[in-house]
Amino acid sequence: MSQPQLHRRLTSMDSSFLYFEKKEATMHIGSVSVFDGEIPFEDFVAMLDSKMHLLPRYQQIVVPDPFSLGHPTWEDDPHFNIRNHIFKVQIDAPGGEKELIDLSGRIFTPMMDRNKPLWDIYLVYGLEGKRTAMVARVHHCMVDGMSGVDLLKIILDFSPEVKPIESKPAARPRHPQPDPTRRLFDSILGGMQEGMDRWMEFQNGLLNLTKALTDDASRSAMRNISSELPKIASPAAPLPFNAPLGGEKRLVWNTFNFAEARAMRGALGGTVNDVVLTALSGAVARYAETHKHKIEGRNVRVMVPVSLRQEGQRGALGNLVSVLPVEIPLDLKHPVERFRYINQKTMAMKGGRVAEGLNLFSALVGTLPPPMQALVGALSTANLPLPPFNIISTNVPGPQVPMYAMGKRMTAYYPYVPVGFGLGCGCAIMSYDQHLFFGLTADTKAMPDVERLREHLYDSFYELRKAAGVEEIKPQVIKAKAAKGKRG
């Protein structure tokens, strides 16, 4: 993988994840992955240490601007030690799913230490069947979902062959921080540059939208969604989990067959993400009813992140995302009717360039001076009484072949998405190795019974499968390729 150009100063979007972070609304993303067999801890540490030269950002710390004129900068950590980031956790054997869920919640709850590079990995031993779990965190200011998957490919292998651990390369030269005079000019110029970049982004986006107006189909789509804009601008009507947050997190998960999701998509004429949103909104409707909430005439507004990362930007760090605000009626009882509504709505919003339009607004906000953005973040509260969305649903495509760590096959990958600011629940989906892995994040104060939503999600997915006329599909087992020179 080619090394992307790393910018020294954080962008407005990346900085916002630092400015708005609160103990009730931590801003790291993460995952819980499970491997067949026990990963040798010391060998894993040595292996990753030998690859750290491929991850220079993971050896840098966030340093606030000394003059508060610009956004923070990435500076080399003079005391970087990989053992400050990889930890061994032993649970009482034989540990099951409950024990792993409880442990991962304790790991995901606290804010990350900003005095060191913002990532860590916990290898968990003692699971039933001598399996190993990996609980990983990385701050959202470093990566978004797409770039996080690309980095996963550096850490893991596509072959079960355990390669000899390469000798650690000579440490790259650490760049000392500039003197105060230079830092003052850097602060002034950095703030000006970021404002100019966001202004150029705004102008380019505006030009692209203007060009889109010359296309009949785009104009028609924009007219069709114009009536939706006032709804999107108003706060979302609260659902049971849109409640005050306490900060303690819990992650539970579901696993579905990816082939079944694709078959449903084909039978109904939509996308896999339409399948995901149909199953999720059906589960939310069931959850609301169990909490005695009337669903007639009510909607769930889902924040759907949309990657704006182009093919040439694969592997680049930072965040290149916008959102689609998808409103779904909760009283659509029939799953196929719900699917077709979602498909029509998302297609109209994509055709109407809603994500690009919201990105324009984000770019315009980014032209504000960094001190003002930091002040807004500092004054914000993690408990919004009327949040702009009800729930987040982010879907990241992953490799459909098995991956390995030190020769141990990764059998499951459950993603974690942060929650906060009135959103007491979030859903992240990762497709990997012929499966769809759902991770449901909850703030335990706002949503103490996230397991109930998990059960409703199973019911909703299988209800849609039946309604689409799709039979149960046995998971396809992909065998590992034999190493060259060996018979397999």
C-alpha positions in Angstrom: 0.0 0.0 0.0 1.4 3.4 -1.0 2.0 5.8 1.9 -0.5 8.7 1.8 0.6 12.3 2.3 0.1 13.1 6.0 -0.9 16.6 6.9 0.7 18.1 10.0 -2.3 20.2 11.1 -5.7 18.7 11.7 -8.6 19.8 9.5 -11.7 21.4 10.8 -13.6 18.1 10.6 -10.9 16.1 12.3 -10.5 18.8 15.0 -14.3 18.8 15.7 -14.0 15.2 17.1 -11.6 16.6 19.7 -13.5 19.9 20.4 -16.8 18.2 21.0 -15.6 15.2 23.0 -17.0 14.8 26.5 -16.7 12.0 29.0 -20.4 11.2 28.3 -19.7 11.3 24.5 -16.3 9.8 23.8 -15.2 10.1 20.2 -13.2 6.9 19.4 -14.3 4.2 17.0 -13.3 0.6 17.4 -14.1 -3.1 17.0 -14.2 -6.4 18.8 -12.7 -9.2 16.6 -12.5 -12.9 17.5 -9.8 -15.3 16.3 -9.6 -19.1 16.3 -6.8 -20.2 18.6 -4.5 -18.3 20.9 -2.4 -15.5 19.4 1.1 -15.5 20.9 1.1 -12.1 22.7 4.8 -11.4 22.5 5.0 -12.4 18.9 2.1 -10.2 18.0 3.7 -7.2 19.8 7.0 -7.8 17.9 5.2 -8.2 14.6 3.2 -5.0 15.0 6.3 -3.2 16.2 8.1 -4.2 13.1 5.4 -2.6 11.0 5.0 0.6 12.8 7.2 2.4 10.2 4.2 1.9 7.9 2.0 3.8 10.4 3.7 7.1 11.1 0.5 8.7 12.3 0.2 6.1 15.0 3.4 7.4 16.5 2.2 11.0 16.8 0.4 12.9 19.5 -2.2 15.7 19.2 -0.7 19.0 20.3 -3.0 21.9 20.9 -2.0 25.1 19.1 0.1 27.1 21.6 -1.4 30.4 20.6 -5.0 29.1 20.1 -4.9 30.5 16.6 -5.1 27.3 14.6 -6.3 23.7 14.9 -4.1 21.2 16.8 -1.1 19.6 15.1 0.3 16.1 14.9 3.7 15.9 16.4 6.1 13.0 16.8 5.8 11.3 20.2 9.4 11.5 21.6 8.6 8.8 24.1 6.7 6.4 21.8 6.6 2.8 23.1 4.4 0.2 21.5 3.8 -1.4 24.9 1.9 1.7 25.9 -0.7 0.7 23.3 -1.0 -3.1 23.3 -2.2 -4.9 26.4 -2.9 -8.4 27.5 -6.1 -9.2 29.3 -6.8 -12.6 30.9 -10.4 -13.4 31.8 -11.6 -16.4 33.8 -11.8 -19.4 31.5 -14.0 -20.5 29.8 -15.2 -17.0 29.0 -18.2 -16.7 26.8 -20.0 -13.9 24.9 -21.4 -12.2 28.0 -17.9 -11.9 29.5 -16.5 -10.5 26.3 -19.4 -8.0 26.0 -18.9 -6.8 29.6 -15.1 -6.4 29.1 -15.5 -4.5 25.8 -17.9 -2.1 27.4 -15.4 -1.3 30.1 -12.7 -0.7 27.5 -14.8 1.5 25.2 -16.2 3.7 28.1 -13.3 6.0 29.0 -11.9 8.8 27.0 -8.5 8.1 25.4 -5.3 9.6 26.9 -4.3 12.5 24.7 -0.8 12.5 26.1 0.1 9.6 23.8 -0.9 8.4 20.3 -4.6 7.9 20.2 -5.0 4.2 19.6 -4.8 1.0 21.6 -5.3 -2.8 21.3 -6.3 -5.3 23.9 -5.7 -9.0 23.3 -8.2 -11.0 25.4 -7.3 -14.6 26.5 -9.4 -17.2 28.4 -12.3 -17.4 25.9 -14.0 -20.7 25.4 -12.4 -22.9 22.7 -9.0 -21.2 23.4 -10.0 -18.3 21.1 -8.5 -14.9 21.3 -10.4 -11.6 21.1 -9.0 -8.3 20.0 -10.6 -5.1 21.3 -9.2 -2.1 19.4 -9.8 1.6 19.7 -8.7 4.6 17.6 -9.8 8.2 17.9 -12.1 9.5 15.3 -9.9 12.5 14.7 -7.4 10.0 13.1 -9.6 7.9 10.9 -13.1 7.3 9.5 -14.5 3.9 8.8 -13.1 3.5 5.3 -9.6 4.5 6.2 -9.8 2.4 9.3 -10.4 -0.7 7.2 -7.4 0.1 5.0 -5.2 0.2 8.1 -6.6 -3.1 9.3 -5.1 -4.6 6.2 -1.7 -3.5 7.3 -2.1 -5.2 10.7 -3.6 -8.4 9.5 -2.7 -10.9 6.7 -4.6 -12.6 4.0 -2.6 -15.8 4.5 -2.5 -18.2 7.5 1.2 -18.6 6.9 3.1 -17.1 9.8 5.9 -15.1 8.2 9.2 -14.6 10.1 9.0 -11.4 12.0 11.1 -8.8 10.2 13.8 -7.0 12.1 12.6 -3.6 13.3 13.8 -0.9 10.9 16.0 1.9 12.3 13.9 4.5 14.0 12.9 7.3 11.7 14.2 10.7 12.7 11.9 12.5 15.1 11.2 16.0 14.1 11.7 18.4 17.0 9.0 21.0 17.6 9.9 24.4 16.1 10.9 27.4 18.2 8.2 29.8 19.6 8.6 32.3 16.8 8.2 29.7 14.1 5.2 28.2 15.9 3.5 31.6 16.0 3.9 32.0 12.2 2.8 28.3 11.8 -0.3 29.1 13.9 -1.2 32.1 11.9 -0.5 30.5 8.5 -2.1 27.2 9.5 -5.4 28.9 10.5 -5.4 30.9 7.3 -4.6 27.8 5.2 -7.4 25.8 6.8 -9.9 28.6 6.2 -8.8 28.9 2.6 -9.0 25.1 2.1 -12.5 25.0 3.4 -13.5 28.0 1.4 -12.1 26.4 -1.8 -14.0 23.2 -0.8 -17.2 25.2 -0.5 -16.7 26.9 -3.8 -15.8 23.7 -5.6 -18.9 22.0 -4.1 -21.1 24.9 -5.1 -19.7 24.7 -8.6 -20.4 20.9 -8.8 -24.0 21.4 -7.6 -24.5 24.2 -10.1 -23.3 21.9 -12.9 -25.7 19.2 -11.6 -28.6 21.7 -12.2 -27.9 21.5 -15.9 -28.8 17.8 -15.8 -32.6 17.1 -16.1 -32.5 14.1 -13.8 -30.6 15.9 -11.1 -33.0 18.9 -11.3 -36.0 16.6 -11.0 -34.4 14.8 -8.0 -33.7 18.1 -6.3 -37.3 19.3 -6.8 -38.6 16.0 -5.4 -36.6 16.3 -2.1 -37.2 20.1 -1.7 -40.2 19.3 0.5 -38.1 17.2 2.8 -35.6 19.9 3.6 -37.8 21.7 6.3 -38.3 18.3 8.0 -34.5 17.6 8.0 -33.8 21.0 9.5 -36.1 20.5 12.5 -35.1 18.3 15.5 -36.1 14.6 15.4 -39.0 13.5 17.6 -37.3 11.6 20.5 -37.4 7.8 20.7 -36.8 5.8 24.0 -33.0 5.9 23.6 -32.9 9.6 22.9 -32.4 10.4 26.6 -29.8 11.8 28.9 -26.5 10.0 28.7 -24.3 8.8 31.6 -21.2 7.8 29.7 -21.0 4.1 30.3 -21.0 2.2 27.0 -22.1 -1.3 26.1 -21.6 -3.1 22.8 -23.7 -6.0 21.7 -23.7 -7.7 18.3 -25.6 -9.6 15.6 -24.3 -11.8 12.8 -26.1 -12.4 9.5 -25.3 -14.2 6.2 -24.1 -11.7 3.6 -25.3 -13.9 0.8 -28.8 -13.7 2.2 -28.6 -9.9 2.3 -27.4 -9.9 -1.3 -30.2 -12.2 -2.3 -32.8 -9.9 -0.7 -31.2 -7.0 -2.4 -31.5 -8.8 -5.8 -35.1 -10.0 -5.2 -36.4 -6.6 -4.2 -34.2 -4.4 -6.5 -32.2 -2.3 -4.1 -28.9 -2.2 -2.2 -27.5 -4.1 0.7 -27.7 -0.8 2.7 -31.4 -0.7 2.0 -31.6 -4.2 3.5 -29.7 -3.0 6.6 -31.9 0.1 7.0 -35.1 -2.0 6.6 -34.0 -4.4 9.2 -32.8 -1.7 11.6 -35.9 0.5 11.3 -38.1 -2.5 11.8 -36.2 -3.4 15.0 -36.5 0.2 16.2 -40.3 0.1 15.6 -40.5 -3.1 17.7 -38.3 -1.6 20.4 -40.4 1.6 20.6 -43.6 -0.4 20.9 -42.1 -2.5 23.8 -41.5 0.9 25.6 -45.1 1.9 25.1 -44.3 4.5 22.4 -46.9 5.1 19.8 -45.5 4.6 16.3 -48.4 5.7 14.2 -47.4 8.7 12.3 -43.9 8.6 13.8 -40.6 8.5 12.0 -37.1 7.3 12.9 -34.4 9.7 11.5 -31.3 7.8 10.7 -27.9 9.5 10.3 -26.2 7.5 7.5 -22.6 8.5 7.0 -21.5 8.7 3.4 -17.8 8.5 2.4 -16.6 11.1 0.1 -13.3 9.4 -0.2 -12.2 8.9 -3.8 -10.4 5.9 -5.1 -7.1 7.8 -5.1 -7.6 8.7 -1.5 -7.9 5.1 -0.2 -5.5 4.6 2.6 -5.4 8.3 3.5 -6.1 9.2 7.1 -8.5 11.7 8.5 -12.2 12.1 7.8 -13.8 12.5 4.4 -17.5 12.0 5.1 -20.9 13.6 4.9 -24.3 12.3 6.0 -27.7 11.3 4.6 -30.5 12.0 7.0 -33.0 9.3 6.2 -36.5 9.5 7.7 -38.3 6.2 7.9 -42.0 5.8 9.0 -42.2 3.5 12.0 -45.7 2.4 11.2 -44.8 0.7 7.8 -45.6 -2.8 9.0 -44.8 -4.8 5.9 -41.1 -5.3 5.5 -41.2 -5.1 1.6 -43.2 -1.9 1.8 -40.6 -0.5 4.2 -37.7 -1.7 1.9 -39.2 0.0 -1.1 -39.8 3.2 0.8 -36.2 3.3 2.0 -34.9 2.5 -1.5 -36.9 5.3 -3.1 -36.0 7.8 -0.3 -32.2 7.1 -0.4 -32.1 7.1 -4.2 -33.9 10.5 -4.3 -31.6 11.9 -1.7 -28.5 10.7 -3.6 -29.9 12.0 -6.8 -30.7 15.3 -5.1 -27.1 15.6 -3.9 -28.1 15.9 -0.3 -24.9 14.6 1.1 -22.9 17.0 -1.0 -25.1 19.8 0.0 -24.6 19.1 3.7 -20.9 18.8 3.1 -21.1 22.3 1.7 -22.5 23.5 5.0 -19.8 21.7 6.9 -17.1 23.3 4.7 -18.7 26.7 5.3 -18.7 26.2 9.1 -15.0 25.2 8.7 -14.2 28.7 7.5 -14.9 30.0 11.0 -11.7 30.8 12.9 -10.4 27.7 14.8 -10.7 29.5 18.3 -14.4 30.0 17.6 -14.9 26.3 16.6 -13.1 25.2 19.8 -15.2 27.5 21.9 -18.4 26.1 20.4 -17.2 22.6 21.2 -16.2 23.5 24.7 -19.7 25.0 25.4 -21.6 22.1 23.9 -23.4 19.6 26.0 -23.5 15.8 25.5 -27.2 15.7 26.3 -29.2 17.5 23.6 -32.9 17.5 24.6 -33.9 17.5 20.9 -31.2 15.8 18.8 -31.0 16.3 15.1 -31.2 12.5 14.6 -32.5 9.5 16.4 -29.8 6.9 15.6 -26.7 6.5 13.5 -26.2 3.6 11.0 -22.8 3.3 9.3 -22.1 0.5 6.9 -18.5 -0.2 5.9 -17.6 -2.8 3.3 -14.8 -5.1 4.3 -12.8 -8.0 2.6 -14.9 -11.0 1.7 -12.0 -13.4 2.3 -10.7 -14.5 5.7 -7.9 -12.6 7.4 -5.4 -13.8 9.9 -3.3 -12.6 12.8 -0.2 -14.6 13.5 -1.8 -17.5 11.6 -5.1 -17.4 13.5 -8.2 -16.9 11.4 -10.4 -13.9 12.3 -13.9 -15.4 12.5 -15.9 -12.3 13.6 -15.5 -8.5 13.4 -18.0 -6.4 15.4 -17.6 -2.7 14.8 -18.1 0.0 17.5 -19.5 3.5 16.7 -19.5 6.3 19.3 -22.8 7.7 20.6 -23.6 11.0 22.3 -25.4 14.3 22.0 -28.9 12.8 22.5 -28.2 9.7 20.5 -28.1 6.9 23.1 -27.8 4.2 20.5 -25.7 3.7 17.3 -25.4 0.9 14.8 -22.3 0.0 12.8 -22.2 -2.7 10.2 -19.1 -4.4 8.7 -19.3 -7.0 5.9 -16.5 -9.5 6.2 -15.8 -13.1 5.0 -19.4 -13.7 3.7 -21.1 -12.3 6.8 -22.7 -9.1 8.0 -21.6 -8.1 11.5 -23.7 -5.6 13.3 -22.4 -3.8 16.4 -25.0 -2.0 18.5 -23.5 0.7 20.8 -25.6 2.0 23.7 -25.1 4.4 26.5 -26.4 2.3 29.5 -28.1 5.2 31.1 -30.1 6.2 28.0 -30.6 2.6 26.9 -30.1 -0.1 29.6 -31.7 -2.8 27.5 -29.8 -2.7 24.2 -30.0 -6.5 24.1 -33.7 -6.2 23.5 -33.0 -4.2 20.3 -30.5 -6.9 19.3 -33.3 -9.6 19.5 -35.7 -7.3 17.5 -33.0 -6.9 14.8 -32.8 -10.7 14.4 -36.6 -10.8 14.1 -36.7 -7.9 11.6 -34.0 -9.3 9.4 -35.5 -12.8 9.1 -39.0 -11.3 8.6 -37.6 -9.4 5.5 -35.9 -12.5 4.3 -39.1 -14.4 4.3 -41.1 -11.6 2.7 -38.5 -11.3 -0.1 -38.9 -15.1 -0.8 -35.2 -15.8 0.1 -34.4 -19.2 1.5 -31.8 -19.7 4.2 -28.4 -19.9 2.7 -25.6 -21.9 4.2 -22.5 -19.8 4.8 -19.8 -20.5 2.2 -16.6 -21.7 3.7 -13.6 -20.2 2.0 -10.5 -22.2 2.5 -7.1 -20.6 3.0 -4.7 -20.7 0.1 -1.8 -23.0 0.6 1.6 -21.3 0.9 3.7 -21.4 -2.2 5.8 -24.5 -2.5 3.4 -26.5 -0.2 0.6 -28.8 -1.0 -2.8 -27.7 0.4 
